[in-house]
Structures are given as C-alpha cells and as structure tokens.
Amino acid sequence: MSKRDELIAKYAADLKDKCGVKPDTDLLTKVTVGLGPSIYNADASTVSGSDPNELATVKKNFLIKKLGLKDGADLDKAIDSVIEKYGRSNRNKYRAVIYYLLVKHFKKEAVYN
C-alpha cells in the first residue's frame, strides 16, 4: 500500500469515526490527489480550526478559487459547521477531510469529475 493510500484510508476512518459520514472513496481520493504534496507535510496536511488566518486560507484558496463559490457569510458558516462536525477539540483536523466535507456541503462533486 502506498503512502497516499495509507493517508486516504486514515482520512476515510476519520470521516466515518469522527464525523459520522460514510465516505465516497472515489471522491475522497480525488480531493486528496488535488492537495498534491501538501498531504505529506505535517503542518500543511492539517487545518487549525481556531486560527482565523488558516480558515481564511481555506475559504479563499479552496472554496472561492477551487470550487468557484462567491465570497459571503455562507462560506464562513459552512467552514464553521464542518469544523464543528469534525470536532473542535480534535487536534488533528486533516485538510483532505475538511475539503471533502466542504465539497459535499456545497454539492460541488462535479469539480472533481
């Protein structure tokens, strides 16, 4: 099993165990691949749910640039609800899991097809 496959399995387990979501493995794989080498970097592979700069980066670089959404309060609410679902007290919030949940939230799976 490759390192990437191991990470995808870890992300799928987080989705199932911590978020109560049955993951779409194909979509999760595409989201993970889309993150490129950042998944192998301990700092870049996670999102700090309490750091406003980090959350602004998720909003600007992922929701607006990648998913093509319009800036607005609904983006902040979606990020907040995903962080809540993942568990605020959970120290390791994987970027791939956060992005997967946001893709599902906004029904933007087509971006990865």
C-alpha positions in Angstrom: 0.0 0.0 0.0 1.4 3.4 -1.0 1.8 6.3 1.5 -1.0 8.1 -0.3 -3.3 5.0 0.0 -2.5 4.8 3.7 -3.4 8.5 4.2 -6.7 8.1 2.2 -7.5 5.1 4.5 -6.8 7.3 7.5 -9.0 10.1 6.2 -11.8 7.7 5.4 -11.6 6.4 9.0 -11.8 10.0 10.3 -14.8 10.7 8.2 -16.5 7.5 9.5 -15.5 7.6 13.1 -15.2 11.3 13.9 -17.7 12.8 11.5 -20.3 10.0 11.2 -20.1 10.2 7.4 -19.8 7.2 5.1 -17.1 8.4 2.7 -17.3 8.2 -1.0 -13.8 6.8 -1.5 -13.6 7.8 -5.1 -14.3 11.5 -4.3 -12.0 11.4 -1.2 -9.2 10.1 -3.4 -9.7 12.9 -5.9 -9.8 15.5 -3.2 -6.6 14.1 -1.7 -4.8 13.9 -5.0 -5.9 17.5 -5.6 -4.0 18.6 -2.5 -0.7 17.4 -4.0 2.4 17.0 -1.9 0.9 19.0 1.0 -0.6 15.8 2.4 2.9 14.6 3.3 3.7 17.7 5.3 2.7 17.5 8.9 1.8 21.2 9.1 0.2 21.6 5.7 -1.9 18.4 5.9 -3.9 19.7 8.8 -6.2 22.7 9.4 -6.2 24.7 12.7 -9.9 25.2 13.4 -9.1 28.1 15.8 -6.7 30.1 13.6 -8.5 32.8 11.6 -5.7 33.1 9.1 -5.9 29.3 8.4 -9.7 29.4 8.0 -9.4 32.4 5.6 -6.9 30.4 3.5 -9.4 27.5 3.3 -12.1 30.0 2.3 -10.0 31.9 -0.3 -7.9 29.2 -1.8 -10.3 26.3 -1.7 -13.9 27.5 -1.6 -13.5 30.6 -3.8 -10.6 29.6 -6.2 -11.1 25.8 -6.5 -14.8 25.4 -6.1 -15.7 28.7 -7.7 -18.0 29.9 -5.0 -18.9 33.5 -4.3 -17.5 35.1 -1.2 -20.1 35.6 1.6 -21.1 34.7 5.1 -22.4 31.3 4.0 -18.8 30.2 3.3 -17.8 31.1 6.8 -20.9 29.3 8.2 -20.1 26.2 6.1 -16.4 26.1 7.4 -17.7 26.5 10.9 -20.2 23.7 10.6 -17.6 21.4 9.1 -15.2 22.2 12.0 -18.0 21.5 14.4 -18.9 18.2 12.7 -15.2 17.1 12.8 -14.9 18.1 16.5 -13.5 21.4 17.7 -11.4 19.6 20.4 -10.0 17.2 17.8 -6.4 18.4 17.4 -5.7 16.7 14.0 -8.2 18.0 11.5 -6.9 16.7 8.2 -7.2 19.2 5.3 -8.4 16.4 2.9 -11.3 15.6 5.3 -12.2 19.3 5.8 -12.2 19.8 2.0 -14.1 16.6 1.3 -16.8 17.7 3.8 -17.0 21.2 2.2 -17.3 19.7 -1.3 -20.2 17.6 -0.1 -21.7 20.5 1.8 -21.8 22.7 -1.3 -22.6 19.7 -3.6 -19.6 20.5 -5.8 -18.5 16.9 -6.5 -18.6 17.8 -10.2 -15.4 19.9 -9.8 -13.6 16.6 -9.3 -15.1 14.7 -12.3 
